[in-house]
Amino acid sequence: MVIIVYFVVIALAFFLLIVLPQRRRATVHRALVESLGVGDEVVTIGGVFGTIRQVEDDRIQLEVSPGVVLTVARNAIAQAANPATPDPSLDEHPADNGSGDD
């Protein structure tokens, strides 16, 4: 009886710690891929940044540089690339004033 309880606990932990988070990630990724449109800045799963120029059923025309357009699979888009504005409060070296006095 105790062994059955252990197996149930392990199965429940596996489901809660592995299966549910993976389902959530897949749902979020699916929503992202469906919401893509022309002009969106994205990052592919290979780390290529670009701007969407054309959206087809299963392909996306991605401009990675002026005049350079790649065709990638729609599911190859990993995330939206939001240009991060530097936050001065997160400066790595706040005491560095550039004077060179180290």
Buried (B, 14 or more C-beta within 10 A) or exposed (E): EEEEEEEEEEEEEEEEEEEEEEEEEEEEBEEBBEEBEEEBBBBBEEEBEBBBEEEEEEEBBBBBEEEEBBEBEBEBBBEEBEEEEEEEEEEEEEEEEEEEEE
